[in-house]
């Protein structure tokens, strides 16, 4: 079940999408969600909850949403 994001995080998602949409019409959902989570130091919020909001709002802004492999970085660090 998805958790509702705080108003602060919600505004940050909107701001990030506007910025990224001005750079490219393709939005990497998990990379954007991870940037937001790290910026606000909110490890208690699941990445999937932020990513769902990023995907929803990104599509509303007219961006093509891309779901890159969110676990690629984890696999790289564990295989090293």
TANOR-V25743 format. One line per field, one symbol per residue. phi: phi as a letter, one per 30 degrees, with the letter a starting at -180 (. if undefined). burial: b if it has 9 or more other C-alpha atoms within 8 Angstrom, else e. A space follows every 50 residues. Layout:
BEGIN
phi: ???
burial: ???
END
This chain:
BEGIN
phi: .dddddeddedddddddeddddcadccdddddddeddddchcddcdeddd dddedddddddiddcccdddcddddddddd
burial: eeeebeeebbebbbebbbebbeeebbbbbbbbbbebbbeeeeeebebebb bebbbebbbebebbbeeeeeeeeeeeeeee
END
